[in-house]
Amino acid sequence: MTRLDKLDLTQLRALDSLIATGSVTRTAEALGVTQPAVSNMLARLRDAFDDPLFIRQSRGLVCTPRARALQKPLRSVLDGLGALYAPPDFDPAKATLTLSLAATDYAAATMVTPFMKRLQDTAPGIRLALHGLDTASLRNRLEDGSLDMALVTPEESPASLHSQWLFRETWLCVTRPGHPVLTETDSLDAFCAASHVVVSPDGGGFEAQTDRQLHLLGRKRHVAVSVPGFLMVPELLKTTDLLAVLPARLVADRSDLAVFAPPLDLPGFDKYLVWADRADLDPTQTALRAMLIDTVSGAQA
């Protein structure tokens, strides 16, 4: 071990301040230590550099030629170490990276699509890799970096993840215009008499939240079709006499479909953005999360 190996960052900062100020008192104040502590550090610095470094005169400490020669390389070292702690600036226009995001087809259509448009407008060098939402592997993939963030409901999110609430979604009934059964859109009898399509993400399911709410009322509907995702449902409705209950954000602005409030109370659901510790303090990830959250809020408004 050399004598320089015995020096620590505080001692180097003390040397930098002593060169700049020529004052033990001002150096102690800058470092938040006592004057004897600075004097002890100066003794170790003199030993390490085998030079007195400073000569005491009436106007304070005056640098020796050795101390003066150390000034520039010392400042370069301290500036370099400071850069390790300073987060890099995130400039969307210059950023070049791939953002990996997991979402259902509903979340992709209602949230990722406007977000992608914003990225193209403000951050054209950022590529978006959209992944399907696999809740079984979600936490591991966020933690190992194969995913950066995910759009989920509370039931889909492991408790160990960081999260930000986005909005609460509601439900709407949807059919093709001129549907023959639903002449009275507020009729529960007409609703139950219609043939329905439900979304079963796992495939093959013929019950959803609507059915559970109907059971509480002692009612039942006829589910004729089960599909694995939301996006194919509007096209299916346009060419059949099926009825569906779909998230409001997905269909509220569809002029090619008949959209109306369900004739029974249906609890909504919350959507969250989630991410792992790995990405929590990363300035680029923080900026992209803020951009996504702001985009979703704007789309909601």
N, C-alpha and C positions, 0 to 999 in steps of 0.2 A: 504493500500500500504506500503510495506517495503521500507527501504532505498535502497536496491539493485534494486528495481523496477524503481528507478529514473535514473539508469545508462543506457547509450546507447552504441552502438557498437564502436563509435569513442573513448569514454572514456575507454572502455576495451582495444582497440588497443593502446591507449596512455599508459595505465598501463603496457601492455606487452613490449612496447618499452622502458619505463622508467626502468623496471626491467633489460632488456637486455643491455641497454646503460649507465644507470646512468646519463643521460644528458637530460635536458629540451631542449637545443638547437637542439640536434640531433633528438629528438622526434618530435619537431616542424617541422623540415625539412622533416622527414619521412612522417608525416601526412599532410604536405602542409598547416600548420596553423602558427599563430604567437606564440612566446614564452609566452606572457601573456595568450593566449588561453589555452596553455598546463598547465600553473600554475593554471588557474581557474578549469580545469578538475581535476588536482591533488587535489585541495581543496575538490571537490565533492567526489572524490574517498576516501579521508581520512574520510569524514563524513559517506559515505556508509559503509565502512569497520570498522569504529570506531577504526582506528589505524593510526599513522603518516605515515606508509608505507615506508618512506624514510627519512634518516637523512643526512643533508648536511654536507659534510666534504671537506677537501682541494682537494681531488681527485674526487669530484663530489658527486652524490647522492648514498648513501649506503642503501641497502634494510634492513628493519627491518625483524625479524623472520616471522612476519605475511606476508609481501610481498614475502619473499622467499618461503613460504608455498603455496602461490597463483600461483606461476610460472607454475607448471605442469598442474593443472586443467584449468588455464586460457588459456594456449597454446592449450590444448585439445578442449576447447570450440571454440576458434578462428579457429582452423583447421577444426572442424566440420562445422562451418558456411561457411568457404571458400569452402567446398565441395558442398554446395548448389549452388554456382555460377560456379563451374568448370564442364564443360560437361563431362559425362562419356566417357571413351574410347570405341570405337566400334571395336570389334574384330570379323570379319566375321566367323572365324572358331569356335568361342565359342557362337555366338549369337543364341538364341532360341526364335523365335517370328513368328507371322503370318503376312505377308504383303498382304494387300488387294488392288487389282489393277483392274480397269475397262478398257475394250478395246473391239473393234469390233473384229469379227473373222479374218479380214485382219490383224489388229494390233497384234492379238494373234499369228497368224502364222508367221509373219515377224519380230516381235520385242520381244514378250514375250517368244517365244520358245527358241531363243538363250540366253535370259536373264535367263530362268529357268535352262538351261544347266550350265551357269556360277555359279548360286547359288548352284547347286548340287556339283560343283567342289570346290568352295571356301567357301560356307556357308551352309553346309548340314543340320544345325539345323533350317534354315529358311523355313517355309512353305509358299507357294504362293496360295492365294485364288483369282482366276480369276472370275470377274463378267462381265456380259454383260453391254454395255454402254447405260444407260438410261439418256438422256440429261435433261429430266424434273426434275429428282431428284438428278442430279450430284452434284450441289453445296451443297445441304443440307447434302448429304451423306459424302462428303469430310469434311465438317465442323463439323459434329457430330462424326466423327471417324469410321463410318462403312466402309468407303473407305479411303485408304491412298493416292492414286494417280490415275490418269487416262491418257490414251493416246487418244488424240482427234484431230480434225481439228479446226480451229479458229471458225467456225460456231457452233461448239458443245460446246464451252467453255464459261461459264459466265465470264464477265469482272472482277469480284471481286477476281478471283483465281490467284495465282502465276503460272507462266508458263515458260517453256524453249523450244525454237524451236529445233526440232530434224533434220528434213530434208524436202526437197521438192520432192514429188513423181510425177512420170510421168506415161504415159499409153502405153500399147502395145496391138496389135491385136493378138488373139490366136485362132487357130483352130486345128483340128486333122491333122496329116501329110497326104498329098495327098487329101486335100479337093477338091471336084470336081468343085466348082465355082471359087475359087480364084487362077486361073492359073497365074494371074498377080497381085501380092500382092500390087503394088502401084496404082492400078486402083480404083478410087472412084466409078465407075459404078459397078464393081464387088463387092465392099464392100457393096453398097446399095442393090444389088440384092440378097445377102446372107440372110439367116434367122439368127437372132441374139438372144442371151440371155442377159438379163440385170439384174443387182442386184438392188432390191428395198427393203431396210431395213425395211420399214413400211409394206411391203407386197402388192402385186397386182399392182404395178406401171409398166408402159410399156414405160416410157421415162426416160432418164438419161442425163447427160451433153453432151454426144455424139449427142443425138437427137437435143438438143438446138443449138449445133454448126452446124449441118446439116441444120437446119431451116434457119440459117443465110446465107447459100449458096443456098437456095432454093431447098434443097434435102431432101429425106426421106428414111429411111431404114425400113425393116420389122422386127419387134420384135416379135418373136414367143413364147418366154418363159420368165417369170419373176420369180426370186428366191430371198429369203430373205437374203442370205449371199454369200460371195465370195468363200468360201472353196469348195462348191459342184460343182462350175462351171467347173474347169479343168476336173473332172471325167465325167461330162456331155458332154463336148466337145469331149472326147476321143471316145465316142460311138455314136456320131451323126454327122450331117453335119452343126451344129450350129457354129456361130462365136461369140466371145466375145471381149470386150475391157476391159482389166483388169490392175490393178496397176503393174508396172514393177517389183517391189520387189517380188511380189507373183509368177511370172512366168518366169522371165528372165533366170533362170537356168534350166528350164524344158526341158529335152531332148526328152520327149515323146510327145511333142506338137510342132506345127509349130507356131513360135513367130516372129512377124515382126512389123515394125512401122506403125501406122495408116496412111491412105492416106489423112488425113486432120489434121489441127492444133487443138490439144486438150489441154487446159490449165491444168497444174498439180495442185496438192493440197499440203498444208503444214501439217505436223504432229507435235503436241506439247505434252509435258508432263506437266500436271497441278496438283496442290495441293493447300491446304488451309492454312491459317495463322497458324492453330493449329500445322501443321507439318513443318513449314518453318524453324525454328531454332532447331528442334529436331536433335541431332547429328546422331542418328541411321537412321532416315528418310533421312537426308542429304546425308549420306554415300550410302544408297541404291539408291537414285536418281542418284547420281554420277555414280554408278555402272551400272545402266540401260542406262544412257546417253552414257557412254563409250562403252557399249555393242552394242548399236544401231549404233554408229559412226564406230565401227569396222566392223559391218556387212555391212554397206554401202560401206566401203573401199574395 
